[in-house]
Amino acid sequence: MADQRKPTGKSGKPAAPRPAGGTPAGGKPAPGAQPGRTVAPRPRGGEVATPETEGYTSLIEPRSGLSEVLAPVGGFGVTLSNMFRPTVTEQYPSEKVPAKPRYHGRHQLNRYADGLEKCIGCELCAWACPADAIYVEGADNTPDAQFSPGERYGRVYQINYLRCIFCGLCIEACPTRALTMTNEYELAGPTRAGMIWEKQDLLAPLRQGMLSAPHPMVEGTSDTEYYQGKVTGPDDAQRAWVAEHRPDDPTLPGGAGVEAANVPGPTAAAQAALAAAATKQGSR
């Protein structure tokens, strides 16, 4: 036989019955609610959105006449207008159209105006990389091997282009603007090892007037003057130091010139040869 006892509270007295769903205790049922469950009020027939409030005036002019009849066809206006235009096809690789100025291509490690490297080996670019494509090892500058202003420089710098997604977060994290991205996009290769670019492959070429590193900083300056762009080129003391330690340096006055000093790294050279061969094969 079923238990016919009524539920009791903590005091032993019968518990008050719970109000039906949608009915507040001691009040009237909510509009649209049914006893025993809670339901949302249904919209009235024909409504697909919240009705406009009273006094609202739409800023869109209503269509009328011929414009209302042609409205479905107006959506194809762009398609129809392009159907009668000549087709423009880029004849790559015979004709290489320059990329947009802000295109994210291959990375580059920049230099200061006197030839010293901007990279200080802080590894912030490696920490910011979401694909873990950058590997950096920093080292200390010495009086006989000054590669960058300040105390540290990037001794090892690698970018794995099999992982790189060209998002640009690394260049945003660089505090000295040492790492930027060029417009070069031909980075395909036949081997996986050939897609790992080293520091020598990524260094920017020397420009006219620069001295190849290492060499001391400009006399009377610190790394702050370099960061602020106050160094505009090498001085006589730097040229004398390079002439004493590397008398055959091609960047010295009277040397072979920066063309002889700008020797690309092995990976960059192999990539350039591969791109040139592909361009020759695909040219018409």
C-alpha positions as CSV (number, residue, x, y, z in Angstrom):
1,M,0.0,0.0,0.0
2,A,1.4,3.4,-1.0
3,D,2.5,5.8,1.7
4,Q,-0.1,8.4,2.1
5,R,1.8,10.6,4.6
6,K,2.3,14.2,3.6
7,P,5.8,15.7,3.4
8,T,6.9,17.6,6.5
9,G,9.4,20.3,7.1
10,K,12.2,20.5,9.7
11,S,9.7,21.6,12.4
12,G,7.5,18.5,11.8
13,K,4.6,20.4,10.4
14,P,3.3,19.6,6.9
15,A,5.4,21.5,4.2
16,A,3.6,24.1,2.1
17,P,2.8,22.9,-1.4
18,R,5.2,24.2,-4.1
19,P,3.7,26.7,-6.5
20,A,3.1,25.5,-10.0
21,G,5.6,26.3,-12.7
22,G,5.2,29.9,-13.9
23,T,3.1,30.9,-10.9
24,P,4.8,33.0,-8.2
25,A,4.1,32.0,-4.7
26,G,1.1,33.9,-3.4
27,G,0.5,35.5,-6.8
28,K,-1.4,35.0,-10.0
29,P,-0.1,32.8,-12.8
30,A,2.3,34.5,-15.3
31,P,0.8,35.3,-18.7
32,G,1.2,32.4,-21.1
33,A,2.2,29.9,-18.3
34,Q,0.6,26.6,-17.7
35,P,0.3,24.7,-14.4
36,G,3.2,22.4,-13.8
37,R,5.8,23.8,-16.2
38,T,7.5,27.0,-17.3
39,V,7.3,28.0,-21.0
40,A,8.3,31.1,-22.9
41,P,5.5,33.1,-24.4
42,R,5.2,32.3,-28.1
43,P,5.3,35.2,-30.6
44,R,2.2,36.1,-32.4
45,G,1.4,34.6,-35.8
46,G,3.5,36.0,-38.6
47,E,6.2,37.6,-36.4
48,V,9.9,36.7,-37.2
49,A,11.5,39.4,-35.1
50,T,10.9,41.8,-32.3
51,P,8.2,44.2,-33.4
52,E,9.2,47.8,-33.9
53,T,8.6,50.1,-31.0
54,E,6.0,52.8,-31.4
55,G,7.3,56.0,-33.0
56,Y,10.2,54.3,-34.8
57,T,10.9,55.6,-38.3
58,S,13.2,53.5,-40.6
59,L,15.9,55.4,-42.4
60,I,15.8,53.0,-45.4
61,E,13.6,54.3,-48.1
62,P,11.0,51.7,-49.1
63,R,11.2,50.4,-52.7
64,S,8.3,51.0,-55.0
65,G,7.4,50.4,-58.6
66,L,10.2,49.2,-60.9
67,S,12.9,49.2,-58.3
68,E,10.9,46.7,-56.2
69,V,10.5,44.4,-59.2
70,L,14.2,44.5,-60.1
71,A,15.5,44.2,-56.5
72,P,16.2,40.4,-56.7
73,V,18.3,41.0,-59.9
74,G,20.2,43.8,-58.3
75,G,22.2,41.4,-56.1
76,F,23.9,40.1,-59.3
77,G,25.0,43.5,-60.3
78,V,28.7,42.9,-59.5
79,T,28.6,39.5,-61.2
80,L,27.0,40.9,-64.4
81,S,29.3,43.9,-64.5
82,N,32.4,41.7,-64.4
83,M,31.2,39.2,-67.0
84,F,32.0,41.7,-69.8
85,R,35.4,42.9,-68.5
86,P,38.7,41.4,-69.9
87,T,40.2,38.6,-67.7
88,V,43.5,39.5,-66.1
89,T,45.7,36.6,-65.4
90,E,49.2,36.9,-63.9
91,Q,51.6,35.0,-66.0
92,Y,53.7,33.6,-63.2
93,P,56.6,32.8,-63.2
94,S,57.2,34.6,-66.6
95,E,55.9,37.8,-65.1
96,K,56.3,38.4,-61.4
97,V,53.9,41.0,-60.1
98,P,55.3,42.8,-57.1
99,A,53.6,42.0,-53.8
100,K,51.8,44.6,-51.7
101,P,54.1,46.8,-49.5
102,R,52.8,45.2,-46.3
103,Y,52.9,41.6,-47.5
104,H,54.3,39.2,-44.9
105,G,57.1,37.4,-46.6
106,R,60.6,36.1,-45.7
107,H,62.1,37.5,-42.5
108,Q,65.2,39.7,-42.4
109,L,67.7,40.6,-39.6
110,N,68.5,44.3,-40.0
111,R,71.7,46.3,-39.3
112,Y,72.5,49.8,-38.1
113,A,73.9,52.4,-40.3
114,D,77.5,51.5,-39.3
115,G,77.0,47.8,-40.0
116,L,76.4,46.5,-36.5
117,E,73.5,44.1,-36.1
118,K,70.3,45.1,-34.4
119,C,69.5,41.7,-32.9
120,I,70.5,41.6,-29.2
121,G,69.6,37.9,-28.6
122,C,66.7,38.6,-26.2
123,E,64.6,35.7,-27.6
124,L,61.4,37.7,-27.4
125,C,60.6,36.8,-31.0
126,A,60.9,33.1,-30.1
127,W,58.6,33.4,-27.1
128,A,56.0,35.3,-29.2
129,C,56.0,32.7,-32.0
130,P,52.8,30.7,-31.8
131,A,54.2,27.9,-34.0
132,D,57.6,27.6,-32.2
133,A,59.3,28.2,-35.5
134,I,62.1,30.5,-34.2
135,Y,65.2,29.4,-32.2
136,V,67.6,32.0,-30.8
137,E,70.8,31.7,-28.7
138,G,72.3,34.9,-27.3
139,A,75.9,35.5,-26.4
140,D,78.0,38.3,-24.8
141,N,79.8,40.9,-26.9
142,T,83.5,41.3,-26.2
143,P,85.9,44.1,-27.1
144,D,87.4,41.9,-29.8
145,A,84.0,40.7,-31.1
146,Q,81.4,43.5,-30.9
147,F,78.5,42.4,-33.2
148,S,75.7,44.6,-31.9
149,P,75.4,47.7,-29.6
150,G,75.2,46.8,-25.9
151,E,76.1,43.7,-24.1
152,R,74.4,40.9,-26.1
153,Y,73.9,39.7,-29.6
154,G,72.2,36.9,-31.4
155,R,74.9,34.2,-31.8
156,V,72.4,31.6,-33.3
157,Y,69.3,32.5,-35.1
158,Q,67.1,30.0,-36.9
159,I,63.7,30.1,-38.5
160,N,61.9,26.9,-39.5
161,Y,59.7,27.8,-42.5
162,L,58.0,24.5,-42.3
163,R,56.4,25.8,-39.1
164,C,56.2,29.5,-39.8
165,I,52.6,30.8,-40.4
166,F,53.8,34.3,-41.3
167,C,51.6,35.9,-38.7
168,G,54.0,38.7,-37.9
169,L,53.8,38.4,-34.1
170,C,57.6,38.0,-33.9
171,I,58.3,41.4,-35.5
172,E,55.8,43.0,-33.1
173,A,57.7,41.6,-30.2
174,C,61.2,42.7,-31.3
175,P,62.3,45.7,-29.1
176,T,65.0,46.9,-31.5
177,R,63.2,46.4,-34.9
178,A,65.9,43.9,-35.7
179,L,63.5,41.5,-37.2
180,T,61.2,42.6,-40.1
181,M,59.4,40.8,-42.9
182,T,60.3,41.3,-46.6
183,N,58.1,40.8,-49.7
184,E,59.9,37.7,-50.8
185,Y,57.5,34.8,-51.1
186,E,59.4,32.1,-53.1
187,L,60.3,29.8,-50.2
188,A,59.5,26.3,-51.5
189,G,62.2,23.7,-51.4
190,P,62.8,20.0,-52.2
191,T,64.1,19.1,-48.7
192,R,63.0,19.7,-45.2
193,A,66.5,20.7,-44.0
194,G,66.6,23.3,-46.7
195,M,63.6,25.1,-45.1
196,I,65.5,26.0,-41.9
197,W,67.2,29.4,-42.4
198,E,70.2,30.3,-40.4
199,K,71.4,33.7,-39.2
200,Q,73.7,34.1,-42.3
201,D,70.7,33.5,-44.6
202,L,68.5,36.1,-42.8
203,L,71.0,39.0,-42.3
204,A,70.3,42.0,-44.4
205,P,72.9,42.8,-47.0
206,L,75.5,45.5,-46.2
207,R,74.8,48.9,-47.8
208,Q,77.3,51.3,-49.2
209,G,79.3,52.9,-46.4
210,M,78.7,50.1,-43.8
211,L,81.5,48.1,-42.2
212,S,81.0,44.4,-41.7
213,A,80.8,43.3,-38.1
214,P,82.4,42.8,-35.7
215,H,83.8,46.2,-34.8
216,P,83.4,48.6,-31.9
217,M,80.6,51.1,-31.5
218,V,80.9,54.7,-32.6
219,E,83.1,56.5,-30.0
220,G,81.2,58.4,-27.3
221,T,77.9,56.6,-27.9
222,S,75.9,53.9,-26.1
223,D,73.2,51.5,-27.2
224,T,70.6,54.2,-26.5
225,E,72.0,56.4,-29.3
226,Y,71.8,53.5,-31.7
227,Y,68.2,52.7,-30.7
228,Q,67.3,56.4,-31.2
229,G,68.7,56.4,-34.7
230,K,71.4,59.0,-34.0
231,V,74.2,56.9,-35.5
232,T,74.3,57.6,-39.2
233,G,77.4,55.7,-40.3
234,P,80.8,54.5,-39.2
235,D,83.5,56.8,-38.0
236,D,87.3,56.9,-38.5
237,A,88.0,55.0,-35.3
238,Q,85.9,52.1,-36.5
239,R,87.5,52.0,-39.9
240,A,91.0,52.0,-38.2
241,W,90.0,49.1,-36.0
242,V,88.7,47.0,-38.9
243,A,91.8,47.9,-40.9
244,E,94.0,46.7,-38.0
245,H,92.2,43.4,-37.3
246,R,90.9,42.6,-40.9
247,P,93.0,44.4,-43.4
248,D,91.5,42.5,-46.3
249,D,87.9,43.4,-45.4
250,P,86.1,44.3,-48.6
251,T,84.0,47.0,-46.8
252,L,87.0,49.2,-46.0
253,P,87.7,52.2,-48.2
254,G,89.5,51.0,-51.3
255,G,88.4,47.4,-50.7
256,A,86.4,45.2,-53.1
257,G,83.1,46.8,-52.0
258,V,79.9,45.6,-50.3
259,E,79.1,43.4,-53.3
260,A,82.0,41.1,-52.3
261,A,81.0,41.2,-48.7
262,N,77.4,40.3,-49.2
263,V,77.8,36.6,-49.5
264,P,74.5,34.8,-49.0
265,G,74.2,31.9,-46.7
266,P,74.1,28.3,-48.0
267,T,70.3,28.0,-47.6
268,A,69.6,31.4,-49.1
269,A,71.9,30.7,-52.1
270,A,70.3,27.3,-52.7
271,Q,66.8,28.8,-52.5
272,A,67.8,31.6,-55.0
273,A,69.2,29.0,-57.4
274,L,66.1,26.9,-57.1
275,A,63.8,29.9,-57.7
276,A,65.9,30.9,-60.7
277,A,65.7,27.4,-62.2
278,A,61.9,27.3,-61.7
279,T,61.5,30.7,-63.3
280,K,63.5,29.7,-66.3
281,Q,61.6,26.4,-66.7
282,G,58.2,28.1,-66.4
283,S,59.0,31.0,-68.6
284,R,57.5,31.2,-72.1
